[in-house]
């Protein structure tokens, strides 16, 4: 139970640190059309001074990564002793057993790009590109898994950097590092970061 709690804490820290540290404002937009040419309608929720119950200055545990994982850009909870990691400049996936401090599986997908987020939902893996587009690896643990490319309304100006899964709404959450709003939205707001629900 403690190991699972530690893994969940690690995942939460890594997936939310960028958002919490960079901004006290959060904009949440809901996607109402989930096909390949998505449109996103804005619904704004501003959260000020949100509680953050983790001490980022003191780690509970430190794990040394092997050389092949020096360029990972995101992790996802895989099981009680393992994390799924994605290589930054390729969509290669690694299952890293942090109790053994070793890679136990390397999944080669041959889809190049700037990948910044990974999330597991059921038998599928969702990969987020910095352009805002999503790659789905259907049945990723099976030989001959298939790819599905999903174009969102986000683009490289948004510079998407984080991906999470909200099981309550059964949706992906996409965090933007740069431009907070969609292309064509006129605003003079500054110091705003956004998370889009897909």
N, C-alpha and C positions, 0 to 999 in steps of 0.2 A: 504493500500500500504506500509506504514512504517513497519507494523508487518511482511509482507511478505519479505520485504527487510532485516529486522532483522533476520528472520529465515534463509534466504539464507546466510547472513553473518555468522551466527552461524555455519551452515553446512560447509561453505567454511573453516572457521577457524579450525573446528575440523578435517575435512578430509585432510587439507593440512599442518597443523602446524608441524606434524611429519616430513614431507618431506622438507619443507622450512627451518626449524630450524636445521636439521641435515646435510644439504648439499647444496652446491652451484652448484652442478652438477646434471643433470637429464638425464637419459638414457631412451629413449622411444622405445620399441620394438613392432612391429606390428605382430599380429597373423594372419596368412593367411589360417589356417585350423580350422574351428570351429566345429569339431566333438569331441566325447568323448576322443579320444587319440590325443590331440592337440600337434602340433609342433609350435614353435615360432621362426620366423626368425627375426634376429636383424636388426634394423634400428636405428642408434644412432643420437641423437640430444642433444648437450650439451648447457645448458643455464647457463651463469655466471651472477651473481649479478642481478637476476630477481627482478622486483619491487614487493613489498608486501604491499598492501594498508590497512593493518589492524594493530591496536595497540594491541598487545597481553598482554600488561601490564595493560590495562585499559578496563574492560568489559563494554559493553553497558547496560547489564542487568544480574543479578544473580538470579538463580532459585534454591531453595532447592529441592532436590530429595527425594522421600519417600524411606524408608528402602529397599523395594523390588527392587529398581533400583541402589543400591550401587555398584553392580558389572557389570554394563553395559560396553560394550567395544566399541560400535559404535552406531551412530544415523543416521537417514535419514529423510529428509523432508517428512511429511505426508500430512499436509494441513496448512492453515494459523495460526492455533493455536496448532497444534500437531506435535510431532516427533515420529518416529518409533524407538524403542530402542531394542537392542539385549543383552541378558544375556551372559556373557563371557564364562562360562563353559557349557552352554546348548544353544539350538537354540530357546529358548522361546523368544517370541516377546512381547513387550509392546507398546501400543499407549499411549503416555504421553501428556496430555493437559497442556501446560506450563502456560496458562492463569489461569487455575483453580488449578495448581500445584498438579495434581492427575493423576493416571493411569485410563484411561477410557476403556481399553480393554487389556486382557492378552490372547495371543495366544500360546497354548502349542503345541510343535511339537515333543517332545520326541526324538530328534536327538542329542546325546551327542557329545561333541568335544570342541575344543578351537576356538571359533568364534571371529573374529577380525574386521569384516566389514559387513555392511548391506546397501543395496541399493534397491529402489523400481523402477521398470520399468513396466509401465502399471499395469496389475492385478497381476504381479509376484514380489516376493521378492528374491533377490540374497544374499546369506550368504557366506562370505569368511572365510575359516578355516586358521589357522596359517600355515598349511601344503601347502597352495596354492590352494587347491581344493575348488570347489564352490558347494553349495547346492542351488537348485532353488525350492522355494515353489510356485507352479503354482496355480493361483487363491487363494491367501493366505487368503482373507477375506471370502471365501466361506466355508461352512462346508465340511469336507472330502477333503480338498486340498491335492494335490499330491506332492511328492518329486522327484526331478531329481538330480542325483549326476554327477558332471562334473569334470574329472581329467584334470588338466593343466600340463604343463611342469615344473612348480615350485614345490619346496619341502620344507621340514621343515628347511633346511639350509638357505633358502631365508627368512624364518620367516615373512610371509606376514602379514601386520598390518593395511592396509587401503584399502578401496574399494570406488570407485567413478564411476559416469556414465557420459560419454561424449555424449550428444545428437547429436552433429554435426556428429560424426563418428558412432553413434549408437553402442558404445562399452563400456565395463567395463574397468576401470583402476585399476590395482592391484599394490599397493605399497609394496616394500620389506624393512624390517627393517635391516636385516643382509646381507647375501651374495647377491651382486647385479647382479650376472650373473647366467645363467643357468648351471646346472650340466654338466661338461665336457668342459666348456669354459675356456681356459687357459688365465689368465691375472694376471698381477702384480699390477694393478691399486688399489689404496686405496682411502679412503675418497669419495667414490662414492655410491650413492643410486639410486635405479632404480624404474621405474614405467612401468609395462607391460600392453599393450593394448590387450584386449581379445574380 
